[in-house]
Amino acid sequence: MNAYITGISELYGKRMDETALQLHLNVGRAAILDAGLSPDSIDGILTNSPMHVGSISFSSVVAEGLGLHRLRLSQVIELGG
């Protein structure tokens, strides 16, 4: 199995008016554009779950919001500093 990271994105500054899901979707869309891909060409997504959301299916919610319907992998990775 091969894995490729083909697009990246990040947001700066305070964004108190956006939900965690909105932030993930904004960054996800920008990363897809950066990679030059279409949602149908993406088969995996890894996300971090916001602490206040606490859903093990958060990556699936993000994937649905991004229009990623051909996934073989959808996983939440708990990260923290």
Secondary structure, 3 states (H helix, E strand, C coil): CCCCCCCCCCCCCCCCCCCHHHHHHHHHHHHHHHHCCCHHHCCEEEECCCCCCCCCCHHHHHHHHHCCCCCCEEEECCCCC
